[in-house]
Amino acid sequence: MPGSIKLVICFSFSLFMGQVIFSEETMIRQEVEIDFGEDRGQSFGNLFEFINPEGEVVGGAGFVDVYNTRFRNDRYKLQFYTKSSSTVTPIITRHPVPGRHTGLFIYDNDNIVYGWAGGQNTYEWDISKQDWEPSTRYSSENNPNGYGVMKLRDGHLTFTTQGVYYNDTLAIAVPKNGRAYNYYYAEGHAFFFHLIEIDNRYTTRIYAVKWRPGDPPVENLTKAISTKCPYPRTSPFSWGQHKGRVITVGNYGGIYTFVNGQWIEELKGSDQYSYQVYSHMHYNGKTYMAQYPTGNLFAYDMGPPIHLKDWPPKLPQVSGSAREAMAMGIYGGEMYVGVWPWAELWKIDAEQKSWKYVTRGFSHPALTNKQVHPYEKEAVKLGLVLNHWGQRITSLVPLGSDLYMGTSSKGINTWTKDNDFLPQHQADEYGSMLKLTLPGTVTVPVSWNANPLRLHFCIFPDHIEIRDQHGTMGSAKIERMTYESLLHTSVRKGTGVFGPTDLKSVRLTN
């Protein structure tokens, strides 16, 4: 049964003309005690939701876990949101990537937004300077796409071409011959693809290697569980989880699921067509896949995924061909989706279940359905593939009070005089990062703790906060109307927009 939220009377004061003027405000506070338990690499899921007298969800908190185009975001990232009681126009700012790269894939780790520009550079977003800096932690050599670093318990897993390392110590060795790529860790196993060439014949296998922190290094793969892909050079763009299953989709459309210690091919692929899944994410109790060439989402629930037509829809001014739902994210309790080739950003509310167009990732060219992709004639003239200057939203990263978006052309290149057919201010939109800001959402990283962790979710008339025993972890502005709409709500724990709770325990302590 839903419980009641706690109203706490807080006193604040200000100094005016030498006099202290006191005012009394009411703070809405929800205390939550969480116990992470064992970290298996799982999605931690939802904590609680605020329910209004009409039975509608008007706020909540949980952990965001999303995999966008070969980069998994920080799954220790906790989001607290309240739904605005009015329609608010988002503030959108643009920040070009240094070096005039035409593509940028962003992800976060330990409260830092990283920007990967192919094999060229990795950057860090300096919040204080509002600018990019060369990464001091990652380089193009130790952080190509599909590798990288992931938090696990109180340490980090590092995925490399040579193997998997935990806190710089070898955890899992990979085959010396061939190439291991596109790693993932979940359900106490490390997963990766492996390509090997023997006598001019290629073979691709997917491995699942059992290992948990504290286990000895796995230096051979005799006990690993693997499956052979029917088509050589199979490669995934994303990984996901659902009810204890680990899921990946190859670029020929085969869906491979690891469950109960074995691989299952849940959907057969074909080398006669392209079927690519760029993103996996839990949302409101389902696992969604973002797919090309439909540009739609697919809902997975143990079996062939269900095609959700017109999820998201398209703008009437553009073609319906060769569309690519590429990036997903949760912000303000709503699911956002970025769609190629016109970089459309859409969102849907779990309660209303209706899609709304938000913005484009580019200001140019004018939308048209007379061609599938932007700048087709220019691409052909330059000797490039027809869709080279198609426009992507590569990734979505909620952090702090904002939602960050990476953009890209089809590939990641550098502008040269030979292909620089746009004025610089328009060319610089390729590879830029957009920051979208709305009131009512704050997202902060939380560290794993062996002991139960107590968190406070506070709502004031003008802002919200997440606090721990050390103080305020993060805050965001809200409207007074939103605060007033939350005064008479109840609270329930468990499933919600962030997916099923997968922690040892969640306890509402007030």
C-alpha positions as CSV (number, residue, x, y, z in Angstrom):
1,M,0.0,0.0,0.0
2,P,1.2,3.5,-0.7
3,G,2.5,5.4,2.3
4,S,2.5,9.1,3.1
5,I,5.3,11.5,2.4
6,K,6.8,13.4,5.3
7,L,6.3,17.1,5.7
8,V,9.2,18.7,7.6
9,I,9.0,22.3,8.9
10,C,12.3,24.1,8.1
11,F,13.4,27.5,9.1
12,S,15.3,29.8,6.9
13,F,16.4,33.4,7.3
14,S,17.8,36.3,5.3
15,L,19.7,39.5,6.3
16,F,18.1,42.7,5.1
17,M,19.2,46.2,6.2
18,G,21.0,44.8,9.2
19,Q,17.9,42.9,10.3
20,V,17.4,39.1,10.3
21,I,14.1,38.3,8.7
22,F,12.8,34.8,9.3
23,S,10.5,32.9,7.0
24,E,8.9,29.5,7.5
25,E,8.8,27.1,4.7
26,T,7.6,23.6,4.4
27,M,9.9,21.0,3.0
28,I,8.6,17.7,1.6
29,R,11.1,15.0,2.4
30,Q,11.3,11.3,1.5
31,E,13.9,9.2,3.3
32,V,15.1,6.0,1.7
33,E,17.5,3.4,2.9
34,I,19.1,1.2,0.2
35,D,21.3,-1.8,0.5
36,F,23.1,-2.5,-2.8
37,G,24.0,-6.0,-1.8
38,E,26.1,-7.9,-4.4
39,D,27.0,-5.9,-7.5
40,R,26.5,-8.4,-10.4
41,G,26.6,-5.6,-13.0
42,Q,22.8,-5.4,-12.9
43,S,20.5,-2.4,-13.5
44,F,19.5,-1.2,-10.0
45,G,16.1,0.1,-11.1
46,N,13.4,2.2,-9.4
47,L,13.3,3.3,-5.8
48,F,9.9,5.1,-5.3
49,E,7.2,7.2,-7.0
50,F,5.0,10.0,-5.8
51,I,1.3,9.4,-6.6
52,N,-1.3,12.2,-6.6
53,P,-4.9,11.8,-5.5
54,E,-5.9,11.0,-9.1
55,G,-3.5,8.0,-9.1
56,E,-1.0,9.7,-11.5
57,V,2.8,9.5,-11.1
58,V,4.1,13.0,-10.4
59,G,7.6,12.3,-9.3
60,G,10.1,9.6,-8.3
61,A,13.6,8.4,-8.1
62,G,15.7,5.6,-9.4
63,F,18.9,4.5,-11.2
64,V,19.4,5.1,-14.9
65,D,21.0,2.3,-16.8
66,V,21.3,2.8,-20.6
67,Y,23.6,1.5,-23.3
68,N,24.0,4.0,-26.2
69,T,26.0,2.9,-29.2
70,R,28.8,0.9,-27.7
71,F,29.1,2.9,-24.5
72,R,27.3,2.1,-21.3
73,N,26.5,5.0,-19.1
74,D,27.2,5.1,-15.4
75,R,24.6,2.8,-13.8
76,Y,25.3,4.2,-10.3
77,K,23.6,7.4,-11.5
78,L,20.6,8.3,-9.4
79,Q,17.8,10.5,-10.8
80,F,15.2,12.4,-8.7
81,Y,12.4,14.1,-10.7
82,T,9.2,16.0,-10.2
83,K,6.8,16.5,-13.1
84,S,6.1,20.1,-13.9
85,S,2.5,21.2,-13.5
86,S,2.8,23.5,-16.5
87,T,4.3,23.4,-20.0
88,V,7.8,24.7,-19.9
89,T,10.0,25.3,-22.9
90,P,13.4,23.7,-22.5
91,I,16.6,25.8,-22.6
92,I,19.0,24.4,-25.2
93,T,22.6,25.4,-25.5
94,R,25.2,24.1,-28.0
95,H,28.9,23.4,-27.4
96,P,31.1,22.4,-30.4
97,V,33.7,19.7,-29.9
98,P,37.4,20.9,-30.2
99,G,39.3,20.0,-33.3
100,R,36.4,20.2,-35.7
101,H,35.5,16.5,-35.5
102,T,32.2,15.7,-37.3
103,G,31.1,13.2,-34.6
104,L,30.9,12.9,-30.9
105,F,29.7,10.0,-28.7
106,I,29.2,11.0,-25.1
107,Y,28.9,9.0,-21.9
108,D,29.5,9.6,-18.2
109,N,31.4,8.1,-15.4
110,D,32.0,9.4,-11.8
111,N,30.1,12.6,-12.5
112,I,32.1,13.5,-15.6
113,V,30.8,13.7,-19.2
114,Y,33.2,12.2,-21.7
115,G,33.2,12.9,-25.4
116,W,34.7,10.3,-27.7
117,A,35.6,11.5,-31.2
118,G,36.5,8.2,-32.8
119,G,40.2,7.2,-32.8
120,Q,41.1,10.8,-32.7
121,N,40.5,12.1,-29.1
122,T,38.6,11.7,-25.9
123,Y,37.5,14.8,-24.1
124,E,36.1,15.7,-20.7
125,W,33.5,18.3,-20.1
126,D,34.6,20.9,-17.6
127,I,31.4,22.1,-15.9
128,S,33.0,25.1,-14.3
129,K,34.5,26.4,-17.6
130,Q,31.6,25.1,-19.7
131,D,34.2,23.8,-22.2
132,W,36.0,20.7,-23.4
133,E,39.4,19.6,-22.1
134,P,41.5,16.7,-23.3
135,S,40.8,13.7,-21.1
136,T,43.4,13.0,-18.4
137,R,41.8,9.6,-17.8
138,Y,41.1,8.2,-21.2
139,S,42.8,8.4,-24.5
140,S,41.9,7.1,-28.0
141,E,44.2,4.2,-27.3
142,N,42.7,2.9,-24.1
143,N,39.1,3.9,-24.8
144,P,37.9,3.0,-28.3
145,N,34.2,2.4,-28.6
146,G,33.0,-0.9,-27.1
147,Y,35.8,-0.9,-24.5
148,G,36.1,1.7,-21.7
149,V,35.6,1.6,-18.0
150,M,32.7,0.5,-15.8
151,K,32.2,0.9,-12.0
152,L,31.8,-2.4,-10.2
153,R,31.3,-2.4,-6.4
154,D,34.0,-0.1,-5.0
155,G,36.3,-0.5,-8.0
156,H,36.4,-0.3,-11.7
157,L,36.4,-2.9,-14.6
158,T,38.5,-1.9,-17.5
159,F,37.9,-3.5,-20.9
160,T,40.8,-3.7,-23.3
161,T,41.9,-5.6,-26.4
162,Q,44.1,-7.7,-24.2
163,G,41.5,-8.6,-21.5
164,V,39.4,-7.4,-18.6
165,Y,41.1,-5.8,-15.6
166,Y,39.7,-5.0,-12.1
167,N,41.4,-2.2,-10.4
168,D,44.4,-2.6,-12.8
169,T,44.7,-6.3,-12.0
170,L,43.9,-8.9,-14.6
171,A,40.5,-10.5,-14.1
172,I,39.9,-12.2,-17.5
173,A,42.3,-13.0,-20.2
174,V,41.0,-13.1,-23.8
175,P,42.3,-15.3,-26.7
176,K,45.7,-14.2,-27.9
177,N,44.8,-14.7,-31.5
178,G,42.1,-12.7,-33.1
179,R,40.3,-9.6,-31.7
180,A,38.0,-9.3,-28.6
181,Y,35.6,-6.4,-28.8
182,N,32.4,-4.8,-27.5
183,Y,32.5,-5.9,-23.8
184,Y,29.7,-5.9,-21.3
185,Y,29.4,-7.0,-17.7
186,A,26.2,-8.3,-16.1
187,E,24.8,-11.1,-14.0
188,G,28.3,-12.0,-12.7
189,H,29.7,-12.6,-16.2
190,A,31.9,-10.7,-18.6
191,F,30.7,-10.8,-22.2
192,F,32.5,-10.0,-25.4
193,F,32.6,-10.8,-29.1
194,H,35.7,-12.4,-30.6
195,L,36.7,-12.5,-34.3
196,I,39.4,-14.8,-35.5
197,E,40.8,-15.5,-39.0
198,I,42.1,-19.0,-39.9
199,D,43.1,-19.9,-43.5
200,N,41.3,-16.8,-44.8
201,R,38.1,-17.8,-43.1
202,Y,36.5,-15.6,-40.4
203,T,34.7,-16.9,-37.3
204,T,32.8,-14.8,-34.7
205,R,31.8,-16.1,-31.3
206,I,30.2,-14.5,-28.3
207,Y,31.7,-15.3,-24.9
208,A,30.2,-15.4,-21.4
209,V,32.9,-15.7,-18.7
210,K,31.9,-16.2,-15.1
211,W,33.8,-13.9,-12.8
212,R,33.1,-11.7,-9.7
213,P,35.2,-9.5,-7.6
214,G,37.4,-11.6,-5.3
215,D,37.6,-14.5,-7.8
216,P,41.0,-15.5,-9.1
217,P,41.9,-14.4,-12.6
218,V,40.5,-16.4,-15.5
219,E,43.6,-17.0,-17.6
220,N,42.1,-19.5,-20.1
221,L,38.6,-19.8,-21.5
222,T,38.1,-23.6,-21.2
223,K,35.1,-23.0,-18.9
224,A,33.7,-20.1,-20.8
225,I,30.3,-20.4,-22.5
226,S,30.3,-19.3,-26.1
227,T,28.1,-19.4,-29.1
228,K,29.1,-19.1,-32.8
229,C,27.5,-16.4,-34.9
230,P,26.2,-17.7,-38.2
231,Y,27.7,-14.7,-40.1
232,P,31.4,-13.8,-39.8
233,R,32.2,-10.3,-38.6
234,T,29.0,-10.0,-36.6
235,S,29.2,-6.9,-34.4
236,P,26.7,-5.4,-31.9
237,F,26.1,-1.8,-31.2
238,S,24.5,-2.3,-27.7
239,W,23.8,-4.7,-24.9
240,G,20.9,-4.9,-22.4
241,Q,19.3,-6.9,-19.6
242,H,15.8,-8.2,-18.8
243,K,14.7,-10.3,-15.9
244,G,18.1,-11.9,-15.4
245,R,18.8,-12.3,-19.1
246,V,21.6,-10.6,-20.9
247,I,20.8,-9.5,-24.5
248,T,22.8,-8.5,-27.5
249,V,21.8,-8.0,-31.1
250,G,24.2,-8.5,-34.0
251,N,24.3,-6.2,-37.1
252,Y,22.6,-8.9,-39.2
253,G,19.6,-9.0,-36.8
254,G,20.4,-12.0,-34.7
255,I,19.2,-11.7,-31.1
256,Y,21.4,-13.6,-28.7
257,T,20.3,-14.1,-25.0
258,F,22.3,-15.5,-22.2
259,V,20.2,-17.1,-19.5
260,N,20.7,-20.0,-17.0
261,G,24.2,-20.6,-18.2
262,Q,23.5,-21.0,-21.9
263,W,23.1,-19.0,-25.1
264,I,19.7,-18.8,-26.9
265,E,19.3,-17.4,-30.4
266,E,15.9,-15.8,-29.9
267,L,15.8,-14.3,-33.4
268,K,17.6,-15.5,-36.5
269,G,19.4,-12.9,-38.5
270,S,20.1,-12.7,-42.2
271,D,22.9,-11.3,-44.3
272,Q,20.3,-10.1,-46.8
273,Y,19.3,-7.1,-44.8
274,S,20.5,-4.7,-42.0
275,Y,19.0,-4.9,-38.6
276,Q,20.8,-2.8,-36.0
277,V,20.0,-2.0,-32.4
278,Y,21.8,1.0,-31.2
279,S,20.5,1.3,-27.7
280,H,19.0,-0.7,-24.8
281,M,17.2,0.7,-21.8
282,H,14.7,-0.2,-19.1
283,Y,11.6,2.1,-19.0
284,N,8.4,1.6,-17.1
285,G,8.8,-2.1,-16.7
286,K,9.9,-3.0,-20.2
287,T,13.2,-3.3,-22.0
288,Y,13.4,-1.2,-25.1
289,M,15.6,-1.5,-28.2
290,A,16.3,1.4,-30.5
291,Q,16.5,0.1,-34.1
292,Y,17.5,0.7,-37.7
293,P,16.0,0.8,-40.4
294,T,12.5,1.4,-39.0
295,G,13.6,4.3,-36.7
296,N,11.3,2.7,-34.1
297,L,11.6,1.0,-30.7
298,F,11.1,-2.7,-30.1
299,A,9.9,-4.0,-26.7
300,Y,11.6,-7.1,-25.4
301,D,10.1,-9.6,-23.0
302,M,11.8,-13.0,-23.5
303,G,11.3,-13.9,-27.1
304,P,11.3,-12.1,-30.4
305,P,10.9,-8.3,-29.7
306,I,7.6,-6.6,-30.5
307,H,7.8,-3.8,-33.1
308,L,6.2,-0.6,-31.7
309,K,5.2,1.2,-34.9
310,D,5.5,4.9,-34.8
311,W,7.4,4.8,-31.5
312,P,8.6,7.4,-32.0
313,P,6.7,9.0,-34.9
314,K,8.3,11.1,-37.6
315,L,7.9,14.7,-38.6
316,P,5.6,15.1,-41.5
317,Q,8.2,17.0,-43.5
318,V,10.7,14.1,-43.7
319,S,11.0,10.8,-45.4
320,G,10.0,7.6,-43.6
321,S,12.8,5.6,-45.2
322,A,16.1,4.5,-43.6
323,R,15.4,5.9,-40.1
324,E,17.5,5.0,-37.1
325,A,16.4,5.3,-33.5
326,M,19.9,5.6,-32.0
327,A,19.9,7.1,-28.5
328,M,17.7,6.7,-25.5
329,G,17.7,8.3,-22.1
330,I,15.4,9.2,-19.1
331,Y,15.0,12.8,-18.0
332,G,12.2,14.1,-15.9
333,G,10.6,10.7,-15.7
334,E,10.2,10.7,-19.5
335,M,11.9,8.6,-22.1
336,Y,13.8,10.6,-24.8
337,V,14.8,9.1,-28.2
338,G,17.1,10.6,-30.8
339,V,16.4,9.6,-34.5
340,W,18.5,9.7,-37.6
341,P,18.8,11.1,-40.3
342,W,17.4,14.5,-39.3
343,A,18.5,14.3,-35.6
344,E,14.9,14.5,-34.3
345,L,14.5,14.4,-30.5
346,W,11.3,12.9,-29.2
347,K,9.9,12.1,-25.7
348,I,7.1,10.1,-24.2
349,D,5.5,10.2,-20.8
350,A,4.8,6.8,-19.1
351,E,1.4,8.0,-17.9
352,Q,0.2,9.8,-21.0
353,K,1.7,7.4,-23.5
354,S,1.8,10.0,-26.2
355,W,4.9,11.2,-28.1
356,K,6.0,14.8,-28.2
357,Y,8.5,16.4,-30.6
358,V,11.2,18.3,-28.6
359,T,13.8,19.7,-31.0
360,R,16.3,18.9,-33.7
361,G,20.0,18.4,-33.1
362,F,20.9,20.6,-36.0
363,S,19.6,23.9,-37.3
364,H,20.1,23.1,-41.0
365,P,19.3,22.2,-43.7
366,A,15.5,22.8,-44.0
367,L,13.5,19.7,-43.5
368,T,12.4,17.9,-46.7
369,N,10.9,14.6,-47.9
370,K,12.3,15.1,-51.4
371,Q,15.5,13.3,-50.3
372,V,16.0,10.8,-47.5
373,H,19.1,12.4,-45.9
374,P,20.5,15.9,-45.6
375,Y,23.1,17.0,-48.2
376,E,22.9,14.0,-50.5
377,K,24.0,16.0,-53.6
378,E,27.0,17.5,-51.7
379,A,28.0,14.0,-50.5
380,V,28.0,12.5,-54.0
381,K,29.9,15.5,-55.4
382,L,32.6,14.9,-52.8
383,G,32.8,11.2,-53.7
384,L,31.2,10.2,-50.4
385,V,28.4,7.7,-49.7
386,L,24.9,9.2,-50.2
387,N,24.0,9.4,-46.5
388,H,27.4,10.6,-45.3
389,W,26.0,13.9,-44.0
390,G,23.0,12.3,-42.3
391,Q,22.5,13.7,-38.8
392,R,22.6,11.7,-35.6
393,I,21.9,12.2,-32.0
394,T,24.5,9.6,-30.9
395,S,23.8,9.5,-27.1
396,L,21.8,11.0,-24.3
397,V,23.3,11.6,-20.8
398,P,21.3,13.1,-17.9
399,L,23.7,14.6,-15.3
400,G,23.2,17.3,-12.8
401,S,20.1,19.3,-13.8
402,D,20.6,18.8,-17.5
403,L,20.3,16.4,-20.4
404,Y,23.4,16.2,-22.6
405,M,23.2,15.1,-26.3
406,G,26.0,14.1,-28.6
407,T,25.7,14.7,-32.4
408,S,27.4,13.2,-35.4
409,S,27.5,12.7,-39.1
410,K,27.3,9.1,-40.3
411,G,31.0,8.7,-39.6
412,I,33.5,10.5,-37.4
413,N,35.9,12.5,-39.5
414,T,37.6,15.9,-39.4
415,W,36.5,18.8,-41.5
416,T,39.0,19.5,-44.3
417,K,39.1,22.2,-47.0
418,D,38.0,19.6,-49.5
419,N,34.7,18.7,-47.8
420,D,34.1,22.0,-46.0
421,F,31.0,23.0,-48.1
422,L,29.2,24.6,-45.1
423,P,30.0,27.9,-43.4
424,Q,31.9,27.2,-40.2
425,H,29.1,27.9,-37.8
426,Q,26.9,25.3,-39.5
427,A,29.7,22.8,-40.0
428,D,30.6,23.0,-36.3
429,E,27.1,21.7,-35.4
430,Y,28.4,18.3,-36.6
431,G,30.0,16.8,-33.5
432,S,28.6,19.4,-31.1
433,M,27.1,18.6,-27.7
434,L,23.7,20.1,-26.9
435,K,22.6,20.7,-23.3
436,L,18.8,20.6,-22.6
437,T,17.6,22.0,-19.3
438,L,14.1,21.8,-17.8
439,P,13.1,22.4,-14.1
440,G,12.5,19.5,-11.8
441,T,15.2,16.9,-12.5
442,V,18.6,16.2,-10.8
443,T,20.9,13.3,-11.5
444,V,23.9,12.4,-9.4
445,P,26.3,9.5,-9.0
446,V,26.2,7.4,-5.9
447,S,29.0,5.2,-4.7
448,W,28.6,1.5,-3.8
449,N,28.6,0.8,0.0
450,A,28.8,-2.5,1.8
451,N,26.5,-1.0,4.4
452,P,23.0,0.4,4.0
453,L,23.0,3.9,2.6
454,R,20.4,6.5,3.7
455,L,19.4,9.1,1.2
456,H,17.1,12.1,1.5
457,F,14.9,13.4,-1.3
458,C,13.9,17.0,-0.5
459,I,11.4,19.2,-2.2
460,F,11.3,23.0,-1.5
461,P,9.0,25.6,-3.0
462,D,11.7,26.6,-5.6
463,H,14.1,23.6,-5.9
464,I,14.7,19.9,-5.2
465,E,17.7,18.2,-3.6
466,I,19.3,14.8,-3.1
467,R,21.2,14.5,0.2
468,D,23.3,12.0,2.0
469,Q,25.1,12.0,5.3
470,H,27.7,14.4,3.9
471,G,25.2,17.0,2.7
472,T,23.6,18.0,-0.6
473,M,24.6,15.8,-3.6
474,G,22.8,17.8,-6.2
475,S,19.8,20.1,-6.8
476,A,17.6,21.5,-9.5
477,K,15.0,24.3,-9.8
478,I,11.3,23.7,-9.8
479,E,8.2,25.9,-10.1
480,R,6.1,26.9,-7.1
481,M,3.1,25.2,-8.8
482,T,5.0,21.9,-9.0
483,Y,5.8,22.1,-5.3
484,E,2.2,22.8,-4.4
485,S,1.0,19.8,-6.6
486,L,3.2,17.5,-4.5
487,L,1.8,18.5,-1.1
488,H,-1.0,15.9,-1.1
489,T,0.7,12.9,-2.7
490,S,1.5,9.4,-1.4
491,V,4.5,7.3,-2.1
492,R,5.1,3.8,-3.3
493,K,8.3,1.8,-3.8
494,G,9.3,-0.7,-6.4
495,T,8.8,-0.7,-10.1
496,G,8.5,2.5,-12.0
497,V,10.1,4.4,-15.0
498,F,13.6,3.2,-14.1
499,G,12.6,-0.5,-14.3
500,P,12.3,-3.2,-11.7
501,T,14.2,-2.7,-8.5
502,D,17.3,-5.0,-8.3
503,L,18.9,-4.1,-5.0
504,K,19.2,-6.2,-1.9
505,S,16.7,-4.0,-0.2
506,V,14.9,-0.6,-0.4
507,R,13.2,0.7,2.7
508,L,11.2,3.9,3.0
509,T,12.1,5.2,6.4
510,N,9.4,7.8,6.9
